[in-house]
């Protein structure tokens, strides 16, 4: 196995529409995706290719130096990238979850300055928020805080320029969120992510040792969960998961179908002249396509509702927010089930030889299985059941 993390073919000269650039990026990533799955670690060259594509600025308005895209366009691009490389898709998608956090939690002056800077300097954003992990404590020190402690699941933090961090305020227990430079003294990013899937997301841990956070860097006005609009962050995140799952499953189906056409053999008991005409093979592929097409339609519908809700800003009401949540959760439940089914059953139509380690077709299932465990789908079903039975919208939280 060659070492290719920093020795890869030259990325394309990105041009055209954002979708065209995403297609070019996906083709470049696909060349080394299976081999990099073996390596794990930080994909520096591939992250730099994402930066060169200009797509890190997709949601930022054109007049600020961005590409002026919307959520629906972004989610389609996330799916495109995830078909080829779901690790890169995750860190790319978290760029926009972090920018959404800035937009939803900060003052107008704060978020506009940070979005301007992101476009001007083509910045990468990383995550160290993780609201379930309360081991980081913020101690007031006059006009600033000192953050000390640990965070887990810090996806995309390595090789980022800016970091969203959270901590629990000492004495008050208040949940604080801040945006800081990743290279600031007091931040240590540990290279300790070595899971069976999503192996190049750098989702390891971070340590903070008396990290200075100025009051002006806190994103607390209006702050998390302060309104239906600010609570859209969790739905942005849930729909990111949904579209990465969709892309993983679509990528698995594409690779399996290519292998079936080119390399699979018709079973000896079949009356078909080729595997492409075998009725059971066609049946399975029909099931795969139908289930993923249904999940795709649900994901696109949820994205259109999110775009409409985002446009309402602070006028967004609880009921409209609730409708977005129901659409997002329905999409996520469906792709979790259909995706795990497709990524595990592709071998039934590709055949025994498709299990060779060289192809690493199992990476699609491993990636999806790891990612879907981060946020139990059972709780989304509970929320959907509460709506179906009791007419209750999901309660806004960091995960719903």
Buried (B, 14 or more C-beta within 10 A) or exposed (E): EEEBBEEBEEBBEBEEEBBEBBBBBBEBBBBBBBBBBEBBBBBEBBBBBBBBBBBBBBBBBEEBBBBBBBBBBBBBBBBBBBBBBBBBBBBBBBBBBBBBBBBBBBEEEBBBEBBBBBBEEBBBBBBBBBBEBBBBBBBEEEEBBBBBBBBBBBBBBBBBBBBBBBBBBBEEEEBBBBBBEBEBEBBEBBEEBEBEBBBBBBBBBBBBEEBBBEEEBBBBEBBBBBBBBBBBBBBBBBBBBBBBBBBBBBBBBBBBBEBBEEEBEBEEEBEBEEBBEBEEBBEBBEBBBEBBEBBBEBBBBBBBBBBBBBEBEEEBEEEBBBBBBBBBBBBBBBBBBBBBBBBBBBBEBBBEEBEEEEBBBBBBBBBBBBBBEEBEBEEBBBBBEBBEEEEEBBEBEBBB
